[in-house]
Amino acid sequence: MLVNRWKQPIVIQENGIRITLTSAEEAINWLSHERDQKNDKWRHAWQTCRAVYEGRLPADEARSAVQLAALSRH
């Protein structure tokens, strides 16, 4: 499996925990543990990360979608 790292990681801080995501593959893992999986932004991020993982989209597409999902949590 080829992992496409993002040039700029996404850093999420919550309750004293710092999570750093550097690829769509890592983001899929983070998304699978999120509480609000019915959120439209979560679904979009999940689908986009899967498309990157499957080679149908460039890695930066997933970064943008995950960043929106992370920001919508607050």
PDB file of N, CA, C and O in Angstrom:
ATOM      1  N   MET A   1       0.845  -1.175   0.000  1.00  0.00           N
ATOM      2  CA  MET A   1       0.000   0.000   0.000  1.00  0.00           C
ATOM      3  C   MET A   1       0.892   1.240   0.000  1.00  0.00           C
ATOM      4  O   MET A   1       1.809   1.357   0.812  1.00  0.00           O
ATOM      5  N   LEU A   2       0.618   2.140  -0.898  1.00  0.00           N
ATOM      6  CA  LEU A   2       1.346   3.392  -0.996  1.00  0.00           C
ATOM      7  C   LEU A   2       0.641   4.438  -0.136  1.00  0.00           C
ATOM      8  O   LEU A   2      -0.544   4.705  -0.331  1.00  0.00           O
ATOM      9  N   VAL A   3       1.360   5.025   0.807  1.00  0.00           N
ATOM     10  CA  VAL A   3       0.799   6.060   1.659  1.00  0.00           C
ATOM     11  C   VAL A   3       1.280   7.406   1.141  1.00  0.00           C
ATOM     12  O   VAL A   3       2.481   7.638   1.010  1.00  0.00           O
ATOM     13  N   ASN A   4       0.340   8.285   0.849  1.00  0.00           N
ATOM     14  CA  ASN A   4       0.667   9.626   0.375  1.00  0.00           C
ATOM     15  C   ASN A   4       0.560  10.602   1.529  1.00  0.00           C
ATOM     16  O   ASN A   4      -0.539  10.990   1.927  1.00  0.00           O
ATOM     17  N   ARG A   5       1.706  10.999   2.065  1.00  0.00           N
ATOM     18  CA  ARG A   5       1.744  11.941   3.187  1.00  0.00           C
ATOM     19  C   ARG A   5       1.405  13.345   2.702  1.00  0.00           C
ATOM     20  O   ARG A   5       1.777  13.757   1.603  1.00  0.00           O
ATOM     21  N   TRP A   6       0.685  14.063   3.557  1.00  0.00           N
ATOM     22  CA  TRP A   6       0.380  15.455   3.265  1.00  0.00           C
ATOM     23  C   TRP A   6       1.593  16.313   3.583  1.00  0.00           C
ATOM     24  O   TRP A   6       2.363  15.989   4.488  1.00  0.00           O
ATOM     25  N   LYS A   7       1.768  17.399   2.852  1.00  0.00           N
ATOM     26  CA  LYS A   7       2.884  18.306   3.126  1.00  0.00           C
ATOM     27  C   LYS A   7       2.706  18.968   4.488  1.00  0.00           C
ATOM     28  O   LYS A   7       3.682  19.196   5.203  1.00  0.00           O
ATOM     29  N   GLN A   8       1.473  19.275   4.845  1.00  0.00           N
ATOM     30  CA  GLN A   8       1.159  19.926   6.112  1.00  0.00           C
ATOM     31  C   GLN A   8       0.207  19.024   6.900  1.00  0.00           C
ATOM     32  O   GLN A   8      -0.910  18.780   6.443  1.00  0.00           O
ATOM     33  N   PRO A   9       0.615  18.521   8.070  1.00  0.00           N
ATOM     34  CA  PRO A   9      -0.278  17.656   8.847  1.00  0.00           C
ATOM     35  C   PRO A   9      -1.447  18.447   9.442  1.00  0.00           C
ATOM     36  O   PRO A   9      -1.399  19.673   9.538  1.00  0.00           O
ATOM     37  N   ILE A  10      -2.481  17.732   9.834  1.00  0.00           N
ATOM     38  CA  ILE A  10      -3.599  18.327  10.566  1.00  0.00           C
ATOM     39  C   ILE A  10      -3.395  17.978  12.028  1.00  0.00           C
ATOM     40  O   ILE A  10      -3.208  16.812  12.375  1.00  0.00           O
ATOM     41  N   VAL A  11      -3.432  18.989  12.886  1.00  0.00           N
ATOM     42  CA  VAL A  11      -3.246  18.778  14.316  1.00  0.00           C
ATOM     43  C   VAL A  11      -4.561  19.100  15.022  1.00  0.00           C
ATOM     44  O   VAL A  11      -5.106  20.196  14.891  1.00  0.00           O
ATOM     45  N   ILE A  12      -5.052  18.122  15.771  1.00  0.00           N
ATOM     46  CA  ILE A  12      -6.307  18.269  16.501  1.00  0.00           C
ATOM     47  C   ILE A  12      -5.973  18.179  17.985  1.00  0.00           C
ATOM     48  O   ILE A  12      -5.304  17.243  18.422  1.00  0.00           O
ATOM     49  N   GLN A  13      -6.442  19.159  18.758  1.00  0.00           N
ATOM     50  CA  GLN A  13      -6.216  19.136  20.197  1.00  0.00           C
ATOM     51  C   GLN A  13      -7.564  19.121  20.889  1.00  0.00           C
ATOM     52  O   GLN A  13      -8.425  19.959  20.621  1.00  0.00           O
ATOM     53  N   GLU A  14      -7.741  18.148  21.793  1.00  0.00           N
ATOM     54  CA  GLU A  14      -9.000  18.030  22.513  1.00  0.00           C
ATOM     55  C   GLU A  14      -8.750  17.394  23.876  1.00  0.00           C
ATOM     56  O   GLU A  14      -8.131  16.334  23.974  1.00  0.00           O
ATOM     57  N   ASN A  15      -9.231  18.042  24.910  1.00  0.00           N
ATOM     58  CA  ASN A  15      -9.119  17.520  26.274  1.00  0.00           C
ATOM     59  C   ASN A  15      -7.684  17.128  26.636  1.00  0.00           C
ATOM     60  O   ASN A  15      -7.463  16.086  27.253  1.00  0.00           O
ATOM     61  N   GLY A  16      -6.719  17.953  26.256  1.00  0.00           N
ATOM     62  CA  GLY A  16      -5.329  17.682  26.591  1.00  0.00           C
ATOM     63  C   GLY A  16      -4.657  16.642  25.718  1.00  0.00           C
ATOM     64  O   GLY A  16      -3.501  16.292  25.957  1.00  0.00           O
ATOM     65  N   ILE A  17      -5.351  16.145  24.717  1.00  0.00           N
ATOM     66  CA  ILE A  17      -4.781  15.151  23.801  1.00  0.00           C
ATOM     67  C   ILE A  17      -4.507  15.825  22.457  1.00  0.00           C
ATOM     68  O   ILE A  17      -5.331  16.577  21.937  1.00  0.00           O
ATOM     69  N   ARG A  18      -3.340  15.537  21.920  1.00  0.00           N
ATOM     70  CA  ARG A  18      -2.959  16.097  20.621  1.00  0.00           C
ATOM     71  C   ARG A  18      -2.889  14.955  19.615  1.00  0.00           C
ATOM     72  O   ARG A  18      -2.169  13.977  19.816  1.00  0.00           O
ATOM     73  N   ILE A  19      -3.648  15.092  18.528  1.00  0.00           N
ATOM     74  CA  ILE A  19      -3.682  14.090  17.463  1.00  0.00           C
ATOM     75  C   ILE A  19      -3.119  14.733  16.210  1.00  0.00           C
ATOM     76  O   ILE A  19      -3.566  15.806  15.805  1.00  0.00           O
ATOM     77  N   THR A  20      -2.146  14.088  15.597  1.00  0.00           N
ATOM     78  CA  THR A  20      -1.548  14.583  14.369  1.00  0.00           C
ATOM     79  C   THR A  20      -1.849  13.601  13.253  1.00  0.00           C
ATOM     80  O   THR A  20      -1.497  12.424  13.333  1.00  0.00           O
ATOM     81  N   LEU A  21      -2.502  14.096  12.213  1.00  0.00           N
ATOM     82  CA  LEU A  21      -2.844  13.276  11.050  1.00  0.00           C
ATOM     83  C   LEU A  21      -1.986  13.720   9.877  1.00  0.00           C
ATOM     84  O   LEU A  21      -1.938  14.904   9.543  1.00  0.00           O
ATOM     85  N   THR A  22      -1.309  12.765   9.255  1.00  0.00           N
ATOM     86  CA  THR A  22      -0.399  13.116   8.157  1.00  0.00           C
ATOM     87  C   THR A  22      -0.766  12.472   6.831  1.00  0.00           C
ATOM     88  O   THR A  22      -0.073  12.677   5.835  1.00  0.00           O
ATOM     89  N   SER A  23      -1.862  11.682   6.800  1.00  0.00           N
ATOM     90  CA  SER A  23      -2.251  11.017   5.553  1.00  0.00           C
ATOM     91  C   SER A  23      -3.725  10.624   5.608  1.00  0.00           C
ATOM     92  O   SER A  23      -4.337  10.629   6.676  1.00  0.00           O
ATOM     93  N   ALA A  24      -4.282  10.288   4.466  1.00  0.00           N
ATOM     94  CA  ALA A  24      -5.674   9.825   4.397  1.00  0.00           C
ATOM     95  C   ALA A  24      -5.837   8.531   5.180  1.00  0.00           C
ATOM     96  O   ALA A  24      -6.878   8.311   5.800  1.00  0.00           O
ATOM     97  N   GLU A  25      -4.830   7.679   5.161  1.00  0.00           N
ATOM     98  CA  GLU A  25      -4.900   6.415   5.885  1.00  0.00           C
ATOM     99  C   GLU A  25      -5.005   6.642   7.394  1.00  0.00           C
ATOM    100  O   GLU A  25      -5.787   5.976   8.071  1.00  0.00           O
ATOM    101  N   GLU A  26      -4.222   7.578   7.914  1.00  0.00           N
ATOM    102  CA  GLU A  26      -4.317   7.916   9.332  1.00  0.00           C
ATOM    103  C   GLU A  26      -5.661   8.560   9.644  1.00  0.00           C
ATOM    104  O   GLU A  26      -6.252   8.307  10.693  1.00  0.00           O
ATOM    105  N   ALA A  27      -6.134   9.389   8.732  1.00  0.00           N
ATOM    106  CA  ALA A  27      -7.420  10.060   8.932  1.00  0.00           C
ATOM    107  C   ALA A  27      -8.568   9.057   8.980  1.00  0.00           C
ATOM    108  O   ALA A  27      -9.505   9.239   9.756  1.00  0.00           O
ATOM    109  N   ILE A  28      -8.517   8.004   8.169  1.00  0.00           N
ATOM    110  CA  ILE A  28      -9.554   6.971   8.208  1.00  0.00           C
ATOM    111  C   ILE A  28      -9.607   6.354   9.599  1.00  0.00           C
ATOM    112  O   ILE A  28     -10.691   6.120  10.134  1.00  0.00           O
ATOM    113  N   ASN A  29      -8.465   6.094  10.176  1.00  0.00           N
ATOM    114  CA  ASN A  29      -8.412   5.529  11.522  1.00  0.00           C
ATOM    115  C   ASN A  29      -9.023   6.491  12.532  1.00  0.00           C
ATOM    116  O   ASN A  29      -9.816   6.077  13.378  1.00  0.00           O
ATOM    117  N   TRP A  30      -8.669   7.752  12.456  1.00  0.00           N
ATOM    118  CA  TRP A  30      -9.227   8.754  13.361  1.00  0.00           C
ATOM    119  C   TRP A  30     -10.737   8.875  13.159  1.00  0.00           C
ATOM    120  O   TRP A  30     -11.493   8.904  14.130  1.00  0.00           O
ATOM    121  N   LEU A  31     -11.169   8.945  11.922  1.00  0.00           N
ATOM    122  CA  LEU A  31     -12.595   9.076  11.630  1.00  0.00           C
ATOM    123  C   LEU A  31     -13.399   7.888  12.145  1.00  0.00           C
ATOM    124  O   LEU A  31     -14.542   8.045  12.574  1.00  0.00           O
ATOM    125  N   SER A  32     -12.807   6.714  12.101  1.00  0.00           N
ATOM    126  CA  SER A  32     -13.533   5.528  12.560  1.00  0.00           C
ATOM    127  C   SER A  32     -13.779   5.546  14.067  1.00  0.00           C
ATOM    128  O   SER A  32     -14.619   4.796  14.565  1.00  0.00           O
ATOM    129  N   HIS A  33     -13.050   6.401  14.799  1.00  0.00           N
ATOM    130  CA  HIS A  33     -13.218   6.498  16.240  1.00  0.00           C
ATOM    131  C   HIS A  33     -13.982   7.755  16.674  1.00  0.00           C
ATOM    132  O   HIS A  33     -14.159   7.990  17.869  1.00  0.00           O
ATOM    133  N   GLU A  34     -14.420   8.536  15.737  1.00  0.00           N
ATOM    134  CA  GLU A  34     -15.159   9.755  16.061  1.00  0.00           C
ATOM    135  C   GLU A  34     -16.571   9.440  16.544  1.00  0.00           C
ATOM    136  O   GLU A  34     -17.192   8.477  16.094  1.00  0.00           O
ATOM    137  N   ARG A  35     -17.060  10.244  17.444  1.00  0.00           N
ATOM    138  CA  ARG A  35     -18.392  10.032  18.024  1.00  0.00           C
ATOM    139  C   ARG A  35     -19.514  10.349  17.041  1.00  0.00           C
ATOM    140  O   ARG A  35     -20.463   9.573  16.923  1.00  0.00           O
ATOM    141  N   ASP A  36     -19.426  11.457  16.346  1.00  0.00           N
ATOM    142  CA  ASP A  36     -20.520  11.939  15.496  1.00  0.00           C
ATOM    143  C   ASP A  36     -20.311  11.501  14.045  1.00  0.00           C
ATOM    144  O   ASP A  36     -19.895  12.298  13.205  1.00  0.00           O
ATOM    145  N   GLN A  37     -20.597  10.253  13.763  1.00  0.00           N
ATOM    146  CA  GLN A  37     -20.383   9.724  12.416  1.00  0.00           C
ATOM    147  C   GLN A  37     -21.570   9.963  11.488  1.00  0.00           C
ATOM    148  O   GLN A  37     -21.540   9.541  10.332  1.00  0.00           O
ATOM    149  N   LYS A  38     -22.602  10.622  11.969  1.00  0.00           N
ATOM    150  CA  LYS A  38     -23.762  10.938  11.129  1.00  0.00           C
ATOM    151  C   LYS A  38     -23.661  12.338  10.542  1.00  0.00           C
ATOM    152  O   LYS A  38     -24.476  12.727   9.705  1.00  0.00           O
ATOM    153  N   ASN A  39     -22.683  13.077  10.972  1.00  0.00           N
ATOM    154  CA  ASN A  39     -22.437  14.430  10.492  1.00  0.00           C
ATOM    155  C   ASN A  39     -22.074  14.395   9.015  1.00  0.00           C
ATOM    156  O   ASN A  39     -21.290  13.542   8.598  1.00  0.00           O
ATOM    157  N   ASP A  40     -22.627  15.302   8.215  1.00  0.00           N
ATOM    158  CA  ASP A  40     -22.347  15.353   6.767  1.00  0.00           C
ATOM    159  C   ASP A  40     -20.869  15.559   6.474  1.00  0.00           C
ATOM    160  O   ASP A  40     -20.332  14.960   5.542  1.00  0.00           O
ATOM    161  N   LYS A  41     -20.209  16.396   7.258  1.00  0.00           N
ATOM    162  CA  LYS A  41     -18.786  16.648   7.024  1.00  0.00           C
ATOM    163  C   LYS A  41     -17.955  15.411   7.347  1.00  0.00           C
ATOM    164  O   LYS A  41     -16.959  15.136   6.678  1.00  0.00           O
ATOM    165  N   TRP A  42     -18.368  14.661   8.376  1.00  0.00           N
ATOM    166  CA  TRP A  42     -17.688  13.401   8.693  1.00  0.00           C
ATOM    167  C   TRP A  42     -17.832  12.436   7.526  1.00  0.00           C
ATOM    168  O   TRP A  42     -16.850  11.831   7.097  1.00  0.00           O
ATOM    169  N   ARG A  43     -19.050  12.287   7.008  1.00  0.00           N
ATOM    170  CA  ARG A  43     -19.304  11.365   5.889  1.00  0.00           C
ATOM    171  C   ARG A  43     -18.492  11.751   4.652  1.00  0.00           C
ATOM    172  O   ARG A  43     -17.921  10.896   3.975  1.00  0.00           O
ATOM    173  N   HIS A  44     -18.452  13.054   4.372  1.00  0.00           N
ATOM    174  CA  HIS A  44     -17.687  13.531   3.218  1.00  0.00           C
ATOM    175  C   HIS A  44     -16.191  13.225   3.399  1.00  0.00           C
ATOM    176  O   HIS A  44     -15.523  12.784   2.464  1.00  0.00           O
ATOM    177  N   ALA A  45     -15.686  13.462   4.596  1.00  0.00           N
ATOM    178  CA  ALA A  45     -14.268  13.180   4.868  1.00  0.00           C
ATOM    179  C   ALA A  45     -13.986  11.689   4.716  1.00  0.00           C
ATOM    180  O   ALA A  45     -12.975  11.306   4.127  1.00  0.00           O
ATOM    181  N   TRP A  46     -14.870  10.847   5.241  1.00  0.00           N
ATOM    182  CA  TRP A  46     -14.699   9.396   5.152  1.00  0.00           C
ATOM    183  C   TRP A  46     -14.665   8.951   3.687  1.00  0.00           C
ATOM    184  O   TRP A  46     -13.778   8.201   3.279  1.00  0.00           O
ATOM    185  N   GLN A  47     -15.632   9.415   2.907  1.00  0.00           N
ATOM    186  CA  GLN A  47     -15.710   9.019   1.499  1.00  0.00           C
ATOM    187  C   GLN A  47     -14.505   9.522   0.712  1.00  0.00           C
ATOM    188  O   GLN A  47     -13.994   8.821  -0.161  1.00  0.00           O
ATOM    189  N   THR A  48     -14.058  10.719   1.015  1.00  0.00           N
ATOM    190  CA  THR A  48     -12.903  11.286   0.321  1.00  0.00           C
ATOM    191  C   THR A  48     -11.631  10.526   0.681  1.00  0.00           C
ATOM    192  O   THR A  48     -10.814  10.236  -0.193  1.00  0.00           O
ATOM    193  N   CYS A  49     -11.458  10.203   1.953  1.00  0.00           N
ATOM    194  CA  CYS A  49     -10.281   9.428   2.369  1.00  0.00           C
ATOM    195  C   CYS A  49     -10.277   8.047   1.729  1.00  0.00           C
ATOM    196  O   CYS A  49      -9.225   7.559   1.316  1.00  0.00           O
ATOM    197  N   ARG A  50     -11.423   7.424   1.643  1.00  0.00           N
ATOM    198  CA  ARG A  50     -11.517   6.114   0.985  1.00  0.00           C
ATOM    199  C   ARG A  50     -11.136   6.232  -0.492  1.00  0.00           C
ATOM    200  O   ARG A  50     -10.439   5.367  -1.024  1.00  0.00           O
ATOM    201  N   ALA A  51     -11.587   7.290  -1.151  1.00  0.00           N
ATOM    202  CA  ALA A  51     -11.259   7.494  -2.562  1.00  0.00           C
ATOM    203  C   ALA A  51      -9.758   7.696  -2.750  1.00  0.00           C
ATOM    204  O   ALA A  51      -9.185   7.202  -3.720  1.00  0.00           O
ATOM    205  N   VAL A  52      -9.120   8.417  -1.833  1.00  0.00           N
ATOM    206  CA  VAL A  52      -7.663   8.605  -1.900  1.00  0.00           C
ATOM    207  C   VAL A  52      -6.975   7.266  -1.679  1.00  0.00           C
ATOM    208  O   VAL A  52      -6.056   6.906  -2.415  1.00  0.00           O
ATOM    209  N   TYR A  53      -7.414   6.535  -0.675  1.00  0.00           N
ATOM    210  CA  TYR A  53      -6.845   5.223  -0.375  1.00  0.00           C
ATOM    211  C   TYR A  53      -6.938   4.284  -1.584  1.00  0.00           C
ATOM    212  O   TYR A  53      -6.022   3.507  -1.850  1.00  0.00           O
ATOM    213  N   GLU A  54      -8.054   4.370  -2.308  1.00  0.00           N
ATOM    214  CA  GLU A  54      -8.271   3.524  -3.480  1.00  0.00           C
ATOM    215  C   GLU A  54      -7.611   4.083  -4.745  1.00  0.00           C
ATOM    216  O   GLU A  54      -7.670   3.459  -5.805  1.00  0.00           O
ATOM    217  N   GLY A  55      -6.986   5.255  -4.634  1.00  0.00           N
ATOM    218  CA  GLY A  55      -6.272   5.831  -5.765  1.00  0.00           C
ATOM    219  C   GLY A  55      -7.140   6.604  -6.736  1.00  0.00           C
ATOM    220  O   GLY A  55      -6.717   6.869  -7.861  1.00  0.00           O
ATOM    221  N   ARG A  56      -8.351   6.972  -6.327  1.00  0.00           N
ATOM    222  CA  ARG A  56      -9.263   7.687  -7.219  1.00  0.00           C
ATOM    223  C   ARG A  56      -9.171   9.203  -7.099  1.00  0.00           C
ATOM    224  O   ARG A  56      -9.667   9.923  -7.966  1.00  0.00           O
ATOM    225  N   LEU A  57      -8.543   9.695  -6.032  1.00  0.00           N
ATOM    226  CA  LEU A  57      -8.384  11.137  -5.819  1.00  0.00           C
ATOM    227  C   LEU A  57      -6.980  11.429  -5.306  1.00  0.00           C
ATOM    228  O   LEU A  57      -6.334  10.555  -4.727  1.00  0.00           O
ATOM    229  N   PRO A  58      -6.498  12.675  -5.519  1.00  0.00           N
ATOM    230  CA  PRO A  58      -5.194  13.052  -4.956  1.00  0.00           C
ATOM    231  C   PRO A  58      -5.280  13.233  -3.439  1.00  0.00           C
ATOM    232  O   PRO A  58      -6.346  13.546  -2.907  1.00  0.00           O
ATOM    233  N   ALA A  59      -4.173  13.040  -2.754  1.00  0.00           N
ATOM    234  CA  ALA A  59      -4.121  13.076  -1.289  1.00  0.00           C
ATOM    235  C   ALA A  59      -4.611  14.389  -0.698  1.00  0.00           C
ATOM    236  O   ALA A  59      -5.239  14.387   0.361  1.00  0.00           O
ATOM    237  N   ASP A  60      -4.340  15.500  -1.350  1.00  0.00           N
ATOM    238  CA  ASP A  60      -4.737  16.796  -0.795  1.00  0.00           C
ATOM    239  C   ASP A  60      -6.249  16.968  -0.708  1.00  0.00           C
ATOM    240  O   ASP A  60      -6.733  17.749   0.112  1.00  0.00           O
ATOM    241  N   GLU A  61      -7.001  16.253  -1.538  1.00  0.00           N
ATOM    242  CA  GLU A  61      -8.466  16.308  -1.460  1.00  0.00           C
ATOM    243  C   GLU A  61      -8.917  15.817  -0.087  1.00  0.00           C
ATOM    244  O   GLU A  61      -9.798  16.413   0.532  1.00  0.00           O
ATOM    245  N   ALA A  62      -8.319  14.746   0.377  1.00  0.00           N
ATOM    246  CA  ALA A  62      -8.688  14.188   1.679  1.00  0.00           C
ATOM    247  C   ALA A  62      -8.301  15.140   2.800  1.00  0.00           C
ATOM    248  O   ALA A  62      -9.048  15.291   3.767  1.00  0.00           O
ATOM    249  N   ARG A  63      -7.156  15.779   2.685  1.00  0.00           N
ATOM    250  CA  ARG A  63      -6.710  16.694   3.736  1.00  0.00           C
ATOM    251  C   ARG A  63      -7.742  17.795   3.943  1.00  0.00           C
ATOM    252  O   ARG A  63      -8.096  18.109   5.079  1.00  0.00           O
ATOM    253  N   SER A  64      -8.221  18.375   2.868  1.00  0.00           N
ATOM    254  CA  SER A  64      -9.218  19.446   2.973  1.00  0.00           C
ATOM    255  C   SER A  64     -10.501  18.952   3.628  1.00  0.00           C
ATOM    256  O   SER A  64     -11.062  19.628   4.490  1.00  0.00           O
ATOM    257  N   ALA A  65     -10.961  17.784   3.223  1.00  0.00           N
ATOM    258  CA  ALA A  65     -12.197  17.224   3.778  1.00  0.00           C
ATOM    259  C   ALA A  65     -12.044  16.895   5.258  1.00  0.00           C
ATOM    260  O   ALA A  65     -12.960  17.140   6.043  1.00  0.00           O
ATOM    261  N   VAL A  66     -10.908  16.348   5.643  1.00  0.00           N
ATOM    262  CA  VAL A  66     -10.669  16.003   7.050  1.00  0.00           C
ATOM    263  C   VAL A  66     -10.549  17.275   7.889  1.00  0.00           C
ATOM    264  O   VAL A  66     -11.034  17.323   9.020  1.00  0.00           O
ATOM    265  N   GLN A  67      -9.917  18.279   7.349  1.00  0.00           N
ATOM    266  CA  GLN A  67      -9.774  19.528   8.077  1.00  0.00           C
ATOM    267  C   GLN A  67     -11.160  20.140   8.354  1.00  0.00           C
ATOM    268  O   GLN A  67     -11.406  20.631   9.456  1.00  0.00           O
ATOM    269  N   LEU A  68     -12.048  20.114   7.377  1.00  0.00           N
ATOM    270  CA  LEU A  68     -13.405  20.610   7.582  1.00  0.00           C
ATOM    271  C   LEU A  68     -14.140  19.791   8.649  1.00  0.00           C
ATOM    272  O   LEU A  68     -14.834  20.351   9.498  1.00  0.00           O
ATOM    273  N   ALA A  69     -13.987  18.486   8.600  1.00  0.00           N
ATOM    274  CA  ALA A  69     -14.637  17.624   9.597  1.00  0.00           C
ATOM    275  C   ALA A  69     -14.101  17.906  10.993  1.00  0.00           C
ATOM    276  O   ALA A  69     -14.867  17.942  11.956  1.00  0.00           O
ATOM    277  N   ALA A  70     -12.794  18.108  11.110  1.00  0.00           N
ATOM    278  CA  ALA A  70     -12.184  18.388  12.416  1.00  0.00           C
ATOM    279  C   ALA A  70     -12.662  19.736  12.957  1.00  0.00           C
ATOM    280  O   ALA A  70     -12.933  19.867  14.151  1.00  0.00           O
ATOM    281  N   LEU A  71     -12.764  20.721  12.095  1.00  0.00           N
ATOM    282  CA  LEU A  71     -13.205  22.058  12.538  1.00  0.00           C
ATOM    283  C   LEU A  71     -14.677  22.064  12.924  1.00  0.00           C
ATOM    284  O   LEU A  71     -15.087  22.852  13.777  1.00  0.00           O
ATOM    285  N   SER A  72     -15.476  21.200  12.311  1.00  0.00           N
ATOM    286  CA  SER A  72     -16.914  21.192  12.597  1.00  0.00           C
ATOM    287  C   SER A  72     -17.231  20.564  13.948  1.00  0.00           C
ATOM    288  O   SER A  72     -18.373  20.635  14.402  1.00  0.00           O
ATOM    289  N   ARG A  73     -16.257  19.956  14.593  1.00  0.00           N
ATOM    290  CA  ARG A  73     -16.466  19.305  15.877  1.00  0.00           C
ATOM    291  C   ARG A  73     -16.608  20.310  17.002  1.00  0.00           C
ATOM    292  O   ARG A  73     -17.127  19.961  18.063  1.00  0.00           O
ATOM    293  N   HIS A  74     -16.173  21.529  16.816  1.00  0.00           N
ATOM    294  CA  HIS A  74     -16.161  22.506  17.926  1.00  0.00           C
ATOM    295  C   HIS A  74     -17.248  23.538  17.769  1.00  0.00           C
ATOM    296  O   HIS A  74     -17.380  24.428  18.608  1.00  0.00           O
TER     297      HIS A  74
END
